[in-house]
Amino acid sequence: VHIPVIGMGGISRAEDVMEMMLAGASAVEVGAENLVDPFACRNIIRDLPRVMEKYGVKSLKEIIGGAHR
C-alpha cells in the first residue's frame, strides 16, 4: 500500500529529517521545537544540504523508506 507518511515528533535538526525519511516519511512536521527556537525551521532547511552531502544523499526522495529495504 502506498500512502504518504508524515514524520512528526522530535524533529529539531536536519539529521532528524533524514531519519524520519529513512523510516518512510515523505514529509516532516516541525512542531514544539518552534516554541524553543523560533528559527528552527529556517535552521533545519539551511542545514539540510550539508547533512545530505555528509551522507552522500543527492535527493531526499531517494532515501524515503530506505531503512525498510
N, C-alpha and C positions, 0 to 999 in steps of 0.2 A: 504494500500500500504506500503510495507516495502522497503524503500530506506535509505541508510546511510546519516546521517546528520553530518556535521562538525560544531562545535561551534566556532565562530570567533568573536572577538571584546571584549575588556575589560578583557582579561584573564591576570591577574597579580599575582594571588595567587592560592594555591591548592583549596581553597573554591570556587573560580570561576570555576574551572574544575568541581567540584561536581555539582554546579548549572547548568552548561551547559548540563551535562549528565542527570540530573534530568529532564531538559527540552526536552530531546530526542536526544542529540548528542551522537554519538558513538565514536567520536574523537574530539579533540580540537586543535586549532592552536594558538600559541603564536606569536604575530606579533610585534607591536610597543613597547611593554614592553621590548623587547630585545634591543631596542635603548636606553632605560632609564637605564636598568640593563643588562649588557651582560651575567650575570649568572642567568637570570630569569628562563629559562627552567630547569636548574640544581636545583635551589631552589624549584621550583614547584614540581618537581619529588621527591626531598628529603622530602618535607613536606607532600606529598600526603598520605603516610601510617599513619602519625599522625592524619591527619584530618579524614581519613576513620575510624580509631579506635575511635576517638571522637564521631562520629555519628553511630558507630556500623555497618559500612559497611564492609563486608567481600570481596566483589568483585565489581569493578566498573560496570561490566556487569549487576549486579542485580539492579542497580538504573537507568539505561538508560530508560528515559521516565516515571519515577516514578511520576513526577508531574502531568501526564495526567491520571493516574489510579484512 
